[in-house]
């Protein structure tokens, strides 16, 4: 029995899609990382009951951190992106979080930069607040160890690929790190949107980009690029195709990043039919209904799509590109220019 809903939400449903494909389906994936990070910081004495934790979020992490703070008796302050909708905003306030929305912005980069700058202002004025640094602190890896153990129980890790959105690196990067402790051959396939500096797609503009949470217009300090074997970049139309297929074929209602990961996983299996894959579905599809799922009738069929195979970042293009990353270092624009302290 769980003593708080956050404990239950930190565990995914593990769903077998076919003989070689598993789906890790979360309601709110970042609860796993936020809950363990907060517990670890309390155990170390870095924070104490009654303290205020602050961070910036486009939605999923805000909910996760608010739940963790509720679980452990802490205050929560969220600098919220314009992508945080009324439903989530209301939940956060009832959970006791202070939500500070950013003004409408013309670009994702400006929105993210404003949010981080505002967090720094808050810390300047309230030095006892603790910045969770979801974009930079590797403490967020820790919560995925039990999930790696779950995968290990049910999958053949000797020929396994983990496929999912990169985001801050904490989910896919952590799973690969922990799985490789016993199975070094586990491959990691990262999913990115266009317009993201993380894996060098900032020069390709997708006019409909709403794939929240898996890319960034600013460098992230806790993405370890050397963990990734292959990277897929998706535009909106291709991601929607995968999301609709995941729902139609397997009744899994998930966000656009899950749809992109599903499409990437299908392609990787086509290239290597003996490969087993685990697809990450980090959230539900509810916040994408109006902007994405309502257009399901016009979504392209997955079998009509294939990635543009590239060997240089400058060659990528919409709607879908793929590249062997081969555990290479970060591209220049993805390197954090100033050292940011991380917690062990």
C-alpha positions as a printed Julia matrix, in Angstrom:
344×3 Matrix{Float64}:
  0.0     0.0     0.0
  1.23    3.49   -0.85
  1.09    6.3     1.69
  0.94    9.07   -0.9
 -0.31    9.25   -4.49
  3.14   10.39   -5.63
  4.54    6.98   -4.69
  2.01    5.29   -6.98
  2.55    7.75   -9.82
  6.31    7.19   -9.71
  5.79    3.64  -11.0
  4.93    3.14  -14.67
  2.68    0.58  -16.23
  4.81   -1.86  -18.22
  2.77   -2.92  -21.25
  3.8    -5.54  -23.8
  2.94   -4.24  -27.28
  4.26   -7.31  -29.11
  6.83  -10.05  -28.63
  9.73   -7.6   -28.94
  8.27   -4.31  -27.73
  7.51   -3.05  -24.24
  6.02    0.34  -23.39
  6.76    2.14  -20.13
  3.61    4.19  -19.76
  3.59    6.9   -17.1
  0.87    9.26  -16.06
  3.53   11.8   -15.07
  7.03   10.41  -15.59
  9.02   13.07  -13.77
  7.38   12.14  -10.47
  9.93    9.31  -10.35
 12.88   11.7   -10.58
 11.45   14.53   -8.48
 10.34   12.27   -5.63
 13.68   10.52   -5.31
 15.64   13.75   -5.76
 13.73   15.45   -2.94
 14.05   12.4    -0.7
 17.8    12.26   -1.34
 18.28   15.99   -0.68
 16.37   15.67    2.62
 18.46   12.66    3.61
 21.68   14.58    2.88
 20.48   17.61    4.81
 20.67   19.85    1.75
 17.03   20.8     2.42
 14.73   20.46    5.43
 10.99   20.21    6.05
  9.35   23.59    5.51
 11.91   24.79    2.95
 10.84   26.17   -0.43
 11.9    24.4    -3.61
 11.83   26.39   -6.82
 12.21   25.54  -10.48
 11.06   26.38  -13.99
  8.77   24.05  -15.92
  6.69   23.64  -19.05
  4.26   21.37  -17.2
  5.2    17.8   -16.31
  8.01   18.66  -13.92
  5.87   21.32  -12.21
  3.28   18.68  -11.34
  5.97   16.23  -10.25
  7.74   18.71   -7.98
  4.47   19.92   -6.45
  3.57   16.31   -5.62
  7.01   15.66   -4.1
  6.76   18.8    -1.99
  3.27   17.8    -0.84
  4.61   14.33    0.02
  7.49   15.65    2.15
  6.02   18.82    3.69
  7.88   21.38    1.58
  6.84   24.57   -0.17
  6.95   24.72   -3.95
  7.4    27.7    -6.28
  7.04   27.14  -10.02
  8.06   29.61  -12.71
  5.65   28.37  -15.34
  5.87   28.35  -19.1
  2.97   29.6   -21.15
  2.37   25.91  -22.02
  1.05   25.26  -18.49
 -2.7    25.12  -19.03
 -5.53   26.09  -16.69
 -6.18   22.5   -15.58
 -2.61   21.99  -14.4
 -2.35   25.51  -12.99
 -5.4    24.85  -10.82
 -4.04   21.51   -9.6
 -0.73   23.11   -8.65
 -2.41   25.84   -6.64
 -4.61   23.38   -4.75
 -1.53   21.26   -3.99
 -0.08   24.36   -2.32
  2.4    25.42   -4.97
  2.94   29.06   -5.88
  2.67   29.37   -9.65
  4.29   32.32  -11.37
  3.37   32.33  -15.07
  5.63   33.87  -17.65
  4.12   36.36  -20.13
  3.34   35.13  -23.66
  6.49   34.73  -25.72
  7.23   34.75  -29.41
  9.61   31.8   -29.14
 10.47   28.77  -27.03
 14.0    30.08  -26.55
 12.8    33.39  -25.14
 10.31   31.6   -22.88
 12.96   29.25  -21.47
 15.54   32.0   -21.05
 13.03   34.24  -19.24
 12.07   31.43  -16.89
 15.65   30.61  -15.93
 16.43   34.31  -15.45
 13.39   34.66  -13.21
 14.49   31.69  -11.1
 17.84   33.4   -10.57
 16.06   36.57   -9.46
 14.01   34.58   -6.94
 17.14   32.96   -5.53
 18.81   36.35   -5.25
 15.87   37.69   -3.24
 15.32   34.45   -1.26
 18.73   32.85   -0.79
 17.35   30.06    1.41
 15.14   28.75   -1.39
 16.53   25.63   -3.06
 16.74   25.53   -6.85
 16.05   21.99   -8.05
 17.96   22.53  -11.33
 15.97   20.0   -13.31
 17.95   21.07  -16.38
 21.38   20.7   -14.82
 21.52   18.48  -11.73
 22.22   14.77  -12.13
 20.4    14.08   -8.86
 17.37   13.61  -11.13
 18.88   10.41  -12.55
 18.5     8.58   -9.24
 14.75    7.94   -9.4
 15.02    5.78  -12.51
 17.06    2.96  -10.96
 13.94    1.01   -9.83
 12.5     1.43  -13.32
 15.69    0.04  -14.87
 15.31   -2.93  -12.5
 11.74   -3.41  -13.74
 12.92   -3.45  -17.36
 15.67   -5.91  -16.46
 13.08   -8.31  -15.04
 10.98   -8.41  -18.2
 13.27   -7.74  -21.18
 16.22   -9.46  -22.81
 18.81   -6.77  -22.11
 21.48   -8.52  -24.18
 19.76   -7.17  -27.32
 17.75   -4.23  -26.06
 17.24   -0.65  -27.22
 15.69    2.02  -25.0
 13.8     4.58  -27.11
 12.49    7.86  -25.72
 12.59   11.63  -25.58
 15.88   13.13  -24.45
 14.55   16.1   -22.49
 16.9    16.88  -19.62
 18.58   13.51  -20.1
 17.39   12.2   -16.76
 14.97    9.56  -18.03
 16.57    7.94  -21.06
 20.1     8.7   -19.91
 19.49    7.26  -16.45
 17.81    4.11  -17.74
 20.7     3.4   -20.11
 23.25    4.11  -17.37
 21.66    1.72  -14.88
 20.88   -1.0   -17.44
 24.45   -0.93  -18.76
 25.77   -1.74  -15.28
 24.85   -5.35  -16.02
 24.26   -5.24  -19.8
 26.79   -2.94  -21.54
 25.3    -3.71  -24.97
 22.04   -1.88  -24.24
 21.55    0.75  -26.94
 20.03    4.18  -26.34
 17.93    5.87  -29.02
 17.12    9.5   -28.28
 14.11   11.35  -29.68
 14.31   15.08  -30.33
 12.12   17.77  -31.89
 13.49   20.16  -34.46
 14.34   23.64  -33.1
 16.39   22.12  -30.26
 20.05   22.84  -29.49
 20.48   19.64  -27.47
 21.4    17.52  -30.49
 21.98   20.3   -33.01
 18.6    20.76  -34.71
 18.16   24.45  -33.91
 18.64   25.43  -37.56
 15.52   23.52  -38.7
 12.3    25.31  -37.81
  9.06   23.42  -37.32
  6.2    25.94  -37.46
  3.94   23.64  -35.41
  6.37   22.62  -32.68
  4.43   21.69  -29.54
  6.4    18.59  -28.53
  6.97   19.9   -25.02
  9.69   18.63  -22.77
 11.98   16.59  -25.03
 14.07   19.36  -26.6
 15.47   22.7   -25.58
 16.48   26.05  -26.95
 19.08   26.41  -24.18
 21.9    24.02  -23.16
 21.04   21.41  -20.53
 23.78   20.45  -18.1
 22.6    16.94  -17.29
 22.3    15.53  -20.81
 25.2    13.11  -21.31
 25.46   12.97  -25.09
 27.99   10.13  -24.89
 25.24    7.76  -23.73
 23.28    7.95  -27.02
 23.81    5.58  -29.93
 21.19    6.94  -32.34
 19.09   10.11  -32.52
 15.77   10.68  -34.31
 14.44   14.19  -34.92
 10.68   14.58  -35.43
  8.4    17.31  -36.65
  4.83   17.69  -35.48
  3.18   15.69  -38.29
  5.4    12.63  -37.84
  5.02   12.69  -34.05
  1.24   12.95  -34.4
  1.29    9.96  -36.75
  3.05    7.88  -34.12
  0.76    9.04  -31.32
 -2.39    8.19  -33.27
 -0.93    4.79  -34.19
 -0.03    4.06  -30.56
 -3.59    4.82  -29.49
 -5.26    3.05  -32.42
 -3.11   -0.07  -32.3
 -2.51   -0.45  -28.56
 -5.08    1.84  -26.85
 -2.28    3.84  -25.2
 -3.22    7.52  -24.99
  0.06    9.38  -24.58
  1.8    12.61  -25.52
  3.51   13.49  -28.77
  6.96   12.46  -27.54
  5.61    8.94  -26.97
  4.27    8.9   -30.51
  7.64    9.95  -31.86
  9.37    7.28  -29.76
  6.93    4.65  -31.01
  7.65    5.56  -34.62
 11.42    5.52  -33.95
 11.16    2.12  -32.23
  9.25    0.64  -35.18
 11.98    1.86  -37.52
 14.82    0.51  -35.36
 13.12   -2.89  -35.27
 12.7    -2.82  -39.04
 16.46   -2.34  -39.38
 17.23   -5.08  -36.83
 14.31   -7.52  -36.53
 15.96   -9.4   -33.63
 16.21   -6.24  -31.53
 13.95   -5.78  -28.5
 12.85   -2.27  -27.6
 11.4    -0.37  -24.66
  9.39    2.71  -25.65
  8.96    5.54  -23.12
  5.55    7.19  -22.86
  6.18    9.93  -20.26
  2.71   11.47  -20.0
 -0.89   11.14  -21.1
 -2.29   12.76  -24.23
 -4.8    15.02  -22.52
 -2.96   18.29  -23.01
 -2.51   17.52  -26.71
 -6.17   16.88  -27.53
 -7.06   20.26  -29.03
 -3.75   21.01  -30.72
 -2.93   17.49  -31.95
 -5.31   14.59  -31.45
 -8.28   16.55  -32.82
 -6.45   16.35  -36.18
 -6.14   12.56  -36.14
 -8.12   12.13  -39.36
 -5.45   13.98  -41.35
 -2.42   12.42  -39.63
 -0.13   10.62  -42.09
 -0.06    6.83  -41.88
  3.12    5.51  -40.2
  3.84    3.22  -43.15
  3.99    6.28  -45.4
  6.81    7.83  -43.36
 10.5     7.05  -43.2
 13.42    8.99  -41.75
 15.98   10.89  -43.76
 19.23    9.09  -42.87
 21.94   11.69  -42.31
 25.63   11.69  -41.47
 25.94   15.41  -40.69
 23.68   17.68  -38.64
 23.42   20.18  -41.46
 21.68   17.58  -43.63
 18.61   17.06  -41.41
 15.17   18.13  -42.54
 11.49   17.79  -41.75
  9.48   15.72  -41.13
 11.85   13.08  -39.69
 15.61   12.58  -39.68
 17.84    9.89  -38.17
 21.56    9.79  -37.4
 24.01    7.37  -35.83
 25.27    9.43  -32.9
 27.75    6.75  -31.82
 28.06    8.13  -28.26
 29.74   11.29  -29.5
 30.24   14.47  -27.49
 27.73   17.33  -27.41
 27.47   19.69  -30.39
 28.95   23.16  -29.67
 25.68   24.97  -28.95
 24.59   22.29  -26.46
 27.55   22.8   -24.13
 26.79   24.67  -20.92
 29.18   27.63  -21.04
 29.34   28.19  -17.3
 29.85   25.47  -14.73
 26.71   24.76  -12.76
 27.05   22.8    -9.51
 25.35   19.42   -9.38
 24.48   17.17   -6.48
 25.71   13.62   -6.21
